[in-house]
Amino acid sequence: MEWGWGVERGVVMSRVWGGDRGSGTVWVVAFAAVVWVAGVAAIAVGGVRGARHRGDAAADMAALAAAARVADGGRSACARAREIAADSGARLAQCRVRGGDVEVSVTVRLKVPMGIGDLRVVSRARAGPVGRDGVP
């Protein structure tokens, strides 16, 4: 490639600019790759947030269902919590009955794209007896 300016048929041309042919394609491909990565990352973050909310709801419902069965015994209460968690798309990881209080922990599994793999979102909740007029 030759450097410098030349005149051809009355039009001033730069011989340096002649070597940039096709660079727009490279920039468009690079920009498209950045947009794609950002989109996949946004989808992954949205999936994790959705799994967290699903886990929180499952833990809350499982704890409330177990608290309603505390009078039947701890084993019955935790069995009900396991059923509710499974129906909510989660897995009961832990259930403790202490007096009238029930503490549950549930997990929700999530497959994240871009080779990150499987994640496990853990949510916890606690429920207990309600006294007269809804005050503990």
Chimera marker file (.cmm) of the C-alpha trace (Angstrom):
<marker_set name="trace">
<marker id="1" x="0.000" y="0.000" z="0.000" r="1" g="1" b="0" radius="0.5"/>
<marker id="2" x="1.304" y="3.398" z="-0.897" r="1" g="1" b="0" radius="0.5"/>
<marker id="3" x="0.977" y="6.434" z="1.376" r="1" g="1" b="0" radius="0.5"/>
<marker id="4" x="0.142" y="9.846" z="0.105" r="1" g="1" b="0" radius="0.5"/>
<marker id="5" x="-2.426" y="11.779" z="-1.868" r="1" g="1" b="0" radius="0.5"/>
<marker id="6" x="-3.206" y="11.462" z="-5.501" r="1" g="1" b="0" radius="0.5"/>
<marker id="7" x="-5.550" y="12.983" z="-8.027" r="1" g="1" b="0" radius="0.5"/>
<marker id="8" x="-7.475" y="10.710" z="-10.311" r="1" g="1" b="0" radius="0.5"/>
<marker id="9" x="-10.066" y="12.110" z="-12.739" r="1" g="1" b="0" radius="0.5"/>
<marker id="10" x="-10.408" y="15.303" z="-10.706" r="1" g="1" b="0" radius="0.5"/>
<marker id="11" x="-11.197" y="13.521" z="-7.407" r="1" g="1" b="0" radius="0.5"/>
<marker id="12" x="-8.756" y="13.697" z="-4.535" r="1" g="1" b="0" radius="0.5"/>
<marker id="13" x="-8.282" y="10.223" z="-3.071" r="1" g="1" b="0" radius="0.5"/>
<marker id="14" x="-6.281" y="8.956" z="-0.169" r="1" g="1" b="0" radius="0.5"/>
<marker id="15" x="-4.487" y="5.727" z="-0.682" r="1" g="1" b="0" radius="0.5"/>
<marker id="16" x="-4.535" y="5.107" z="3.065" r="1" g="1" b="0" radius="0.5"/>
<marker id="17" x="-8.331" y="4.944" z="3.128" r="1" g="1" b="0" radius="0.5"/>
<marker id="18" x="-8.302" y="2.275" z="0.466" r="1" g="1" b="0" radius="0.5"/>
<marker id="19" x="-7.051" y="-0.244" z="3.080" r="1" g="1" b="0" radius="0.5"/>
<marker id="20" x="-10.098" y="0.205" z="5.360" r="1" g="1" b="0" radius="0.5"/>
<marker id="21" x="-12.520" y="-1.632" z="3.118" r="1" g="1" b="0" radius="0.5"/>
<marker id="22" x="-14.587" y="-4.135" z="5.168" r="1" g="1" b="0" radius="0.5"/>
<marker id="23" x="-13.849" y="-2.613" z="8.574" r="1" g="1" b="0" radius="0.5"/>
<marker id="24" x="-17.516" y="-1.661" z="8.977" r="1" g="1" b="0" radius="0.5"/>
<marker id="25" x="-18.394" y="-5.346" z="8.875" r="1" g="1" b="0" radius="0.5"/>
<marker id="26" x="-15.958" y="-6.072" z="11.685" r="1" g="1" b="0" radius="0.5"/>
<marker id="27" x="-17.447" y="-3.287" z="13.817" r="1" g="1" b="0" radius="0.5"/>
<marker id="28" x="-21.010" y="-4.490" z="13.185" r="1" g="1" b="0" radius="0.5"/>
<marker id="29" x="-20.086" y="-8.070" z="14.116" r="1" g="1" b="0" radius="0.5"/>
<marker id="30" x="-18.306" y="-6.872" z="17.276" r="1" g="1" b="0" radius="0.5"/>
<marker id="31" x="-21.291" y="-4.729" z="18.276" r="1" g="1" b="0" radius="0.5"/>
<marker id="32" x="-23.687" y="-7.628" z="17.633" r="1" g="1" b="0" radius="0.5"/>
<marker id="33" x="-21.551" y="-9.882" z="19.848" r="1" g="1" b="0" radius="0.5"/>
<marker id="34" x="-21.637" y="-7.325" z="22.677" r="1" g="1" b="0" radius="0.5"/>
<marker id="35" x="-25.418" y="-6.998" z="22.378" r="1" g="1" b="0" radius="0.5"/>
<marker id="36" x="-25.800" y="-10.789" z="22.365" r="1" g="1" b="0" radius="0.5"/>
<marker id="37" x="-23.656" y="-11.249" z="25.497" r="1" g="1" b="0" radius="0.5"/>
<marker id="38" x="-25.551" y="-8.473" z="27.291" r="1" g="1" b="0" radius="0.5"/>
<marker id="39" x="-28.868" y="-10.066" z="26.329" r="1" g="1" b="0" radius="0.5"/>
<marker id="40" x="-27.861" y="-13.508" z="27.565" r="1" g="1" b="0" radius="0.5"/>
<marker id="41" x="-26.565" y="-11.984" z="30.807" r="1" g="1" b="0" radius="0.5"/>
<marker id="42" x="-29.863" y="-10.152" z="31.309" r="1" g="1" b="0" radius="0.5"/>
<marker id="43" x="-31.786" y="-13.380" z="30.742" r="1" g="1" b="0" radius="0.5"/>
<marker id="44" x="-29.567" y="-15.198" z="33.243" r="1" g="1" b="0" radius="0.5"/>
<marker id="45" x="-30.054" y="-12.501" z="35.880" r="1" g="1" b="0" radius="0.5"/>
<marker id="46" x="-33.803" y="-12.540" z="35.275" r="1" g="1" b="0" radius="0.5"/>
<marker id="47" x="-33.879" y="-16.309" z="35.672" r="1" g="1" b="0" radius="0.5"/>
<marker id="48" x="-32.006" y="-16.162" z="38.963" r="1" g="1" b="0" radius="0.5"/>
<marker id="49" x="-34.336" y="-13.463" z="40.283" r="1" g="1" b="0" radius="0.5"/>
<marker id="50" x="-37.361" y="-15.483" z="39.216" r="1" g="1" b="0" radius="0.5"/>
<marker id="51" x="-36.009" y="-18.598" z="40.952" r="1" g="1" b="0" radius="0.5"/>
<marker id="52" x="-35.338" y="-16.587" z="44.099" r="1" g="1" b="0" radius="0.5"/>
<marker id="53" x="-38.894" y="-15.259" z="44.166" r="1" g="1" b="0" radius="0.5"/>
<marker id="54" x="-40.300" y="-18.734" z="43.477" r="1" g="1" b="0" radius="0.5"/>
<marker id="55" x="-38.186" y="-20.130" z="46.324" r="1" g="1" b="0" radius="0.5"/>
<marker id="56" x="-39.254" y="-17.387" z="48.731" r="1" g="1" b="0" radius="0.5"/>
<marker id="57" x="-42.919" y="-18.021" z="47.958" r="1" g="1" b="0" radius="0.5"/>
<marker id="58" x="-42.479" y="-21.793" z="48.308" r="1" g="1" b="0" radius="0.5"/>
<marker id="59" x="-40.741" y="-21.382" z="51.664" r="1" g="1" b="0" radius="0.5"/>
<marker id="60" x="-43.446" y="-19.035" z="52.942" r="1" g="1" b="0" radius="0.5"/>
<marker id="61" x="-46.275" y="-21.344" z="51.907" r="1" g="1" b="0" radius="0.5"/>
<marker id="62" x="-44.508" y="-24.448" z="53.245" r="1" g="1" b="0" radius="0.5"/>
<marker id="63" x="-43.874" y="-22.790" z="56.615" r="1" g="1" b="0" radius="0.5"/>
<marker id="64" x="-47.490" y="-21.644" z="56.908" r="1" g="1" b="0" radius="0.5"/>
<marker id="65" x="-48.819" y="-25.079" z="55.943" r="1" g="1" b="0" radius="0.5"/>
<marker id="66" x="-46.509" y="-26.753" z="58.459" r="1" g="1" b="0" radius="0.5"/>
<marker id="67" x="-47.490" y="-24.312" z="61.205" r="1" g="1" b="0" radius="0.5"/>
<marker id="68" x="-51.119" y="-25.225" z="60.618" r="1" g="1" b="0" radius="0.5"/>
<marker id="69" x="-50.220" y="-28.898" z="61.272" r="1" g="1" b="0" radius="0.5"/>
<marker id="70" x="-47.991" y="-28.446" z="64.338" r="1" g="1" b="0" radius="0.5"/>
<marker id="71" x="-50.735" y="-29.803" z="66.589" r="1" g="1" b="0" radius="0.5"/>
<marker id="72" x="-50.524" y="-33.125" z="64.688" r="1" g="1" b="0" radius="0.5"/>
<marker id="73" x="-46.810" y="-33.436" z="65.454" r="1" g="1" b="0" radius="0.5"/>
<marker id="74" x="-43.532" y="-32.380" z="63.909" r="1" g="1" b="0" radius="0.5"/>
<marker id="75" x="-43.382" y="-35.261" z="61.462" r="1" g="1" b="0" radius="0.5"/>
<marker id="76" x="-46.834" y="-34.465" z="60.047" r="1" g="1" b="0" radius="0.5"/>
<marker id="77" x="-46.033" y="-30.756" z="59.857" r="1" g="1" b="0" radius="0.5"/>
<marker id="78" x="-42.792" y="-31.349" z="57.935" r="1" g="1" b="0" radius="0.5"/>
<marker id="79" x="-44.499" y="-33.840" z="55.606" r="1" g="1" b="0" radius="0.5"/>
<marker id="80" x="-47.059" y="-31.176" z="54.706" r="1" g="1" b="0" radius="0.5"/>
<marker id="81" x="-44.267" y="-28.622" z="54.196" r="1" g="1" b="0" radius="0.5"/>
<marker id="82" x="-42.527" y="-31.068" z="51.832" r="1" g="1" b="0" radius="0.5"/>
<marker id="83" x="-45.711" y="-31.506" z="49.781" r="1" g="1" b="0" radius="0.5"/>
<marker id="84" x="-46.316" y="-27.765" z="49.484" r="1" g="1" b="0" radius="0.5"/>
<marker id="85" x="-42.697" y="-27.071" z="48.544" r="1" g="1" b="0" radius="0.5"/>
<marker id="86" x="-42.782" y="-29.751" z="45.841" r="1" g="1" b="0" radius="0.5"/>
<marker id="87" x="-46.052" y="-28.395" z="44.449" r="1" g="1" b="0" radius="0.5"/>
<marker id="88" x="-44.402" y="-24.965" z="44.285" r="1" g="1" b="0" radius="0.5"/>
<marker id="89" x="-41.436" y="-26.215" z="42.249" r="1" g="1" b="0" radius="0.5"/>
<marker id="90" x="-38.971" y="-26.365" z="45.142" r="1" g="1" b="0" radius="0.5"/>
<marker id="91" x="-37.444" y="-29.060" z="47.329" r="1" g="1" b="0" radius="0.5"/>
<marker id="92" x="-37.641" y="-29.015" z="51.116" r="1" g="1" b="0" radius="0.5"/>
<marker id="93" x="-34.070" y="-28.997" z="52.405" r="1" g="1" b="0" radius="0.5"/>
<marker id="94" x="-34.738" y="-28.596" z="56.114" r="1" g="1" b="0" radius="0.5"/>
<marker id="95" x="-37.712" y="-28.485" z="58.466" r="1" g="1" b="0" radius="0.5"/>
<marker id="96" x="-37.552" y="-27.847" z="62.199" r="1" g="1" b="0" radius="0.5"/>
<marker id="97" x="-40.406" y="-27.671" z="64.647" r="1" g="1" b="0" radius="0.5"/>
<marker id="98" x="-39.600" y="-25.931" z="67.927" r="1" g="1" b="0" radius="0.5"/>
<marker id="99" x="-42.574" y="-25.555" z="70.161" r="1" g="1" b="0" radius="0.5"/>
<marker id="100" x="-45.206" y="-23.959" z="67.980" r="1" g="1" b="0" radius="0.5"/>
<marker id="101" x="-42.712" y="-22.419" z="65.534" r="1" g="1" b="0" radius="0.5"/>
<marker id="102" x="-41.732" y="-24.015" z="62.247" r="1" g="1" b="0" radius="0.5"/>
<marker id="103" x="-38.564" y="-23.137" z="60.332" r="1" g="1" b="0" radius="0.5"/>
<marker id="104" x="-38.205" y="-24.389" z="56.772" r="1" g="1" b="0" radius="0.5"/>
<marker id="105" x="-35.521" y="-24.125" z="54.149" r="1" g="1" b="0" radius="0.5"/>
<marker id="106" x="-36.205" y="-24.901" z="50.480" r="1" g="1" b="0" radius="0.5"/>
<marker id="107" x="-34.014" y="-25.059" z="47.400" r="1" g="1" b="0" radius="0.5"/>
<marker id="108" x="-34.820" y="-24.251" z="43.797" r="1" g="1" b="0" radius="0.5"/>
<marker id="109" x="-32.494" y="-25.501" z="41.078" r="1" g="1" b="0" radius="0.5"/>
<marker id="110" x="-31.805" y="-23.345" z="38.049" r="1" g="1" b="0" radius="0.5"/>
<marker id="111" x="-29.829" y="-24.005" z="34.863" r="1" g="1" b="0" radius="0.5"/>
<marker id="112" x="-27.944" y="-20.847" z="33.842" r="1" g="1" b="0" radius="0.5"/>
<marker id="113" x="-26.795" y="-20.368" z="30.210" r="1" g="1" b="0" radius="0.5"/>
<marker id="114" x="-23.309" y="-19.470" z="28.948" r="1" g="1" b="0" radius="0.5"/>
<marker id="115" x="-21.619" y="-22.419" z="30.624" r="1" g="1" b="0" radius="0.5"/>
<marker id="116" x="-22.219" y="-21.153" z="34.156" r="1" g="1" b="0" radius="0.5"/>
<marker id="117" x="-24.038" y="-24.389" z="34.977" r="1" g="1" b="0" radius="0.5"/>
<marker id="118" x="-26.630" y="-25.250" z="37.581" r="1" g="1" b="0" radius="0.5"/>
<marker id="119" x="-27.346" y="-22.975" z="40.505" r="1" g="1" b="0" radius="0.5"/>
<marker id="120" x="-29.160" y="-23.752" z="43.709" r="1" g="1" b="0" radius="0.5"/>
<marker id="121" x="-31.176" y="-20.932" z="45.249" r="1" g="1" b="0" radius="0.5"/>
<marker id="122" x="-31.924" y="-21.371" z="48.966" r="1" g="1" b="0" radius="0.5"/>
<marker id="123" x="-34.859" y="-19.662" z="50.679" r="1" g="1" b="0" radius="0.5"/>
<marker id="124" x="-35.866" y="-19.769" z="54.332" r="1" g="1" b="0" radius="0.5"/>
<marker id="125" x="-39.083" y="-18.967" z="56.166" r="1" g="1" b="0" radius="0.5"/>
<marker id="126" x="-40.473" y="-19.224" z="59.658" r="1" g="1" b="0" radius="0.5"/>
<marker id="127" x="-44.076" y="-19.431" z="60.842" r="1" g="1" b="0" radius="0.5"/>
<marker id="128" x="-45.684" y="-19.901" z="64.194" r="1" g="1" b="0" radius="0.5"/>
<marker id="129" x="-48.937" y="-19.877" z="66.014" r="1" g="1" b="0" radius="0.5"/>
<marker id="130" x="-51.157" y="-16.865" z="65.857" r="1" g="1" b="0" radius="0.5"/>
<marker id="131" x="-52.699" y="-15.648" z="69.061" r="1" g="1" b="0" radius="0.5"/>
<marker id="132" x="-56.019" y="-14.079" z="69.636" r="1" g="1" b="0" radius="0.5"/>
<marker id="133" x="-56.866" y="-11.262" z="67.176" r="1" g="1" b="0" radius="0.5"/>
<marker id="134" x="-54.012" y="-12.303" z="64.873" r="1" g="1" b="0" radius="0.5"/>
<marker id="135" x="-51.260" y="-11.109" z="67.247" r="1" g="1" b="0" radius="0.5"/>
<marker id="136" x="-48.526" y="-13.564" z="68.289" r="1" g="1" b="0" radius="0.5"/>
<link id1="1" id2="2" r="1" g="1" b="0" radius="0.2"/>
<link id1="2" id2="3" r="1" g="1" b="0" radius="0.2"/>
<link id1="3" id2="4" r="1" g="1" b="0" radius="0.2"/>
<link id1="4" id2="5" r="1" g="1" b="0" radius="0.2"/>
<link id1="5" id2="6" r="1" g="1" b="0" radius="0.2"/>
<link id1="6" id2="7" r="1" g="1" b="0" radius="0.2"/>
<link id1="7" id2="8" r="1" g="1" b="0" radius="0.2"/>
<link id1="8" id2="9" r="1" g="1" b="0" radius="0.2"/>
<link id1="9" id2="10" r="1" g="1" b="0" radius="0.2"/>
<link id1="10" id2="11" r="1" g="1" b="0" radius="0.2"/>
<link id1="11" id2="12" r="1" g="1" b="0" radius="0.2"/>
<link id1="12" id2="13" r="1" g="1" b="0" radius="0.2"/>
<link id1="13" id2="14" r="1" g="1" b="0" radius="0.2"/>
<link id1="14" id2="15" r="1" g="1" b="0" radius="0.2"/>
<link id1="15" id2="16" r="1" g="1" b="0" radius="0.2"/>
<link id1="16" id2="17" r="1" g="1" b="0" radius="0.2"/>
<link id1="17" id2="18" r="1" g="1" b="0" radius="0.2"/>
<link id1="18" id2="19" r="1" g="1" b="0" radius="0.2"/>
<link id1="19" id2="20" r="1" g="1" b="0" radius="0.2"/>
<link id1="20" id2="21" r="1" g="1" b="0" radius="0.2"/>
<link id1="21" id2="22" r="1" g="1" b="0" radius="0.2"/>
<link id1="22" id2="23" r="1" g="1" b="0" radius="0.2"/>
<link id1="23" id2="24" r="1" g="1" b="0" radius="0.2"/>
<link id1="24" id2="25" r="1" g="1" b="0" radius="0.2"/>
<link id1="25" id2="26" r="1" g="1" b="0" radius="0.2"/>
<link id1="26" id2="27" r="1" g="1" b="0" radius="0.2"/>
<link id1="27" id2="28" r="1" g="1" b="0" radius="0.2"/>
<link id1="28" id2="29" r="1" g="1" b="0" radius="0.2"/>
<link id1="29" id2="30" r="1" g="1" b="0" radius="0.2"/>
<link id1="30" id2="31" r="1" g="1" b="0" radius="0.2"/>
<link id1="31" id2="32" r="1" g="1" b="0" radius="0.2"/>
<link id1="32" id2="33" r="1" g="1" b="0" radius="0.2"/>
<link id1="33" id2="34" r="1" g="1" b="0" radius="0.2"/>
<link id1="34" id2="35" r="1" g="1" b="0" radius="0.2"/>
<link id1="35" id2="36" r="1" g="1" b="0" radius="0.2"/>
<link id1="36" id2="37" r="1" g="1" b="0" radius="0.2"/>
<link id1="37" id2="38" r="1" g="1" b="0" radius="0.2"/>
<link id1="38" id2="39" r="1" g="1" b="0" radius="0.2"/>
<link id1="39" id2="40" r="1" g="1" b="0" radius="0.2"/>
<link id1="40" id2="41" r="1" g="1" b="0" radius="0.2"/>
<link id1="41" id2="42" r="1" g="1" b="0" radius="0.2"/>
<link id1="42" id2="43" r="1" g="1" b="0" radius="0.2"/>
<link id1="43" id2="44" r="1" g="1" b="0" radius="0.2"/>
<link id1="44" id2="45" r="1" g="1" b="0" radius="0.2"/>
<link id1="45" id2="46" r="1" g="1" b="0" radius="0.2"/>
<link id1="46" id2="47" r="1" g="1" b="0" radius="0.2"/>
<link id1="47" id2="48" r="1" g="1" b="0" radius="0.2"/>
<link id1="48" id2="49" r="1" g="1" b="0" radius="0.2"/>
<link id1="49" id2="50" r="1" g="1" b="0" radius="0.2"/>
<link id1="50" id2="51" r="1" g="1" b="0" radius="0.2"/>
<link id1="51" id2="52" r="1" g="1" b="0" radius="0.2"/>
<link id1="52" id2="53" r="1" g="1" b="0" radius="0.2"/>
<link id1="53" id2="54" r="1" g="1" b="0" radius="0.2"/>
<link id1="54" id2="55" r="1" g="1" b="0" radius="0.2"/>
<link id1="55" id2="56" r="1" g="1" b="0" radius="0.2"/>
<link id1="56" id2="57" r="1" g="1" b="0" radius="0.2"/>
<link id1="57" id2="58" r="1" g="1" b="0" radius="0.2"/>
<link id1="58" id2="59" r="1" g="1" b="0" radius="0.2"/>
<link id1="59" id2="60" r="1" g="1" b="0" radius="0.2"/>
<link id1="60" id2="61" r="1" g="1" b="0" radius="0.2"/>
<link id1="61" id2="62" r="1" g="1" b="0" radius="0.2"/>
<link id1="62" id2="63" r="1" g="1" b="0" radius="0.2"/>
<link id1="63" id2="64" r="1" g="1" b="0" radius="0.2"/>
<link id1="64" id2="65" r="1" g="1" b="0" radius="0.2"/>
<link id1="65" id2="66" r="1" g="1" b="0" radius="0.2"/>
<link id1="66" id2="67" r="1" g="1" b="0" radius="0.2"/>
<link id1="67" id2="68" r="1" g="1" b="0" radius="0.2"/>
<link id1="68" id2="69" r="1" g="1" b="0" radius="0.2"/>
<link id1="69" id2="70" r="1" g="1" b="0" radius="0.2"/>
<link id1="70" id2="71" r="1" g="1" b="0" radius="0.2"/>
<link id1="71" id2="72" r="1" g="1" b="0" radius="0.2"/>
<link id1="72" id2="73" r="1" g="1" b="0" radius="0.2"/>
<link id1="73" id2="74" r="1" g="1" b="0" radius="0.2"/>
<link id1="74" id2="75" r="1" g="1" b="0" radius="0.2"/>
<link id1="75" id2="76" r="1" g="1" b="0" radius="0.2"/>
<link id1="76" id2="77" r="1" g="1" b="0" radius="0.2"/>
<link id1="77" id2="78" r="1" g="1" b="0" radius="0.2"/>
<link id1="78" id2="79" r="1" g="1" b="0" radius="0.2"/>
<link id1="79" id2="80" r="1" g="1" b="0" radius="0.2"/>
<link id1="80" id2="81" r="1" g="1" b="0" radius="0.2"/>
<link id1="81" id2="82" r="1" g="1" b="0" radius="0.2"/>
<link id1="82" id2="83" r="1" g="1" b="0" radius="0.2"/>
<link id1="83" id2="84" r="1" g="1" b="0" radius="0.2"/>
<link id1="84" id2="85" r="1" g="1" b="0" radius="0.2"/>
<link id1="85" id2="86" r="1" g="1" b="0" radius="0.2"/>
<link id1="86" id2="87" r="1" g="1" b="0" radius="0.2"/>
<link id1="87" id2="88" r="1" g="1" b="0" radius="0.2"/>
<link id1="88" id2="89" r="1" g="1" b="0" radius="0.2"/>
<link id1="89" id2="90" r="1" g="1" b="0" radius="0.2"/>
<link id1="90" id2="91" r="1" g="1" b="0" radius="0.2"/>
<link id1="91" id2="92" r="1" g="1" b="0" radius="0.2"/>
<link id1="92" id2="93" r="1" g="1" b="0" radius="0.2"/>
<link id1="93" id2="94" r="1" g="1" b="0" radius="0.2"/>
<link id1="94" id2="95" r="1" g="1" b="0" radius="0.2"/>
<link id1="95" id2="96" r="1" g="1" b="0" radius="0.2"/>
<link id1="96" id2="97" r="1" g="1" b="0" radius="0.2"/>
<link id1="97" id2="98" r="1" g="1" b="0" radius="0.2"/>
<link id1="98" id2="99" r="1" g="1" b="0" radius="0.2"/>
<link id1="99" id2="100" r="1" g="1" b="0" radius="0.2"/>
<link id1="100" id2="101" r="1" g="1" b="0" radius="0.2"/>
<link id1="101" id2="102" r="1" g="1" b="0" radius="0.2"/>
<link id1="102" id2="103" r="1" g="1" b="0" radius="0.2"/>
<link id1="103" id2="104" r="1" g="1" b="0" radius="0.2"/>
<link id1="104" id2="105" r="1" g="1" b="0" radius="0.2"/>
<link id1="105" id2="106" r="1" g="1" b="0" radius="0.2"/>
<link id1="106" id2="107" r="1" g="1" b="0" radius="0.2"/>
<link id1="107" id2="108" r="1" g="1" b="0" radius="0.2"/>
<link id1="108" id2="109" r="1" g="1" b="0" radius="0.2"/>
<link id1="109" id2="110" r="1" g="1" b="0" radius="0.2"/>
<link id1="110" id2="111" r="1" g="1" b="0" radius="0.2"/>
<link id1="111" id2="112" r="1" g="1" b="0" radius="0.2"/>
<link id1="112" id2="113" r="1" g="1" b="0" radius="0.2"/>
<link id1="113" id2="114" r="1" g="1" b="0" radius="0.2"/>
<link id1="114" id2="115" r="1" g="1" b="0" radius="0.2"/>
<link id1="115" id2="116" r="1" g="1" b="0" radius="0.2"/>
<link id1="116" id2="117" r="1" g="1" b="0" radius="0.2"/>
<link id1="117" id2="118" r="1" g="1" b="0" radius="0.2"/>
<link id1="118" id2="119" r="1" g="1" b="0" radius="0.2"/>
<link id1="119" id2="120" r="1" g="1" b="0" radius="0.2"/>
<link id1="120" id2="121" r="1" g="1" b="0" radius="0.2"/>
<link id1="121" id2="122" r="1" g="1" b="0" radius="0.2"/>
<link id1="122" id2="123" r="1" g="1" b="0" radius="0.2"/>
<link id1="123" id2="124" r="1" g="1" b="0" radius="0.2"/>
<link id1="124" id2="125" r="1" g="1" b="0" radius="0.2"/>
<link id1="125" id2="126" r="1" g="1" b="0" radius="0.2"/>
<link id1="126" id2="127" r="1" g="1" b="0" radius="0.2"/>
<link id1="127" id2="128" r="1" g="1" b="0" radius="0.2"/>
<link id1="128" id2="129" r="1" g="1" b="0" radius="0.2"/>
<link id1="129" id2="130" r="1" g="1" b="0" radius="0.2"/>
<link id1="130" id2="131" r="1" g="1" b="0" radius="0.2"/>
<link id1="131" id2="132" r="1" g="1" b="0" radius="0.2"/>
<link id1="132" id2="133" r="1" g="1" b="0" radius="0.2"/>
<link id1="133" id2="134" r="1" g="1" b="0" radius="0.2"/>
<link id1="134" id2="135" r="1" g="1" b="0" radius="0.2"/>
<link id1="135" id2="136" r="1" g="1" b="0" radius="0.2"/>
</marker_set>
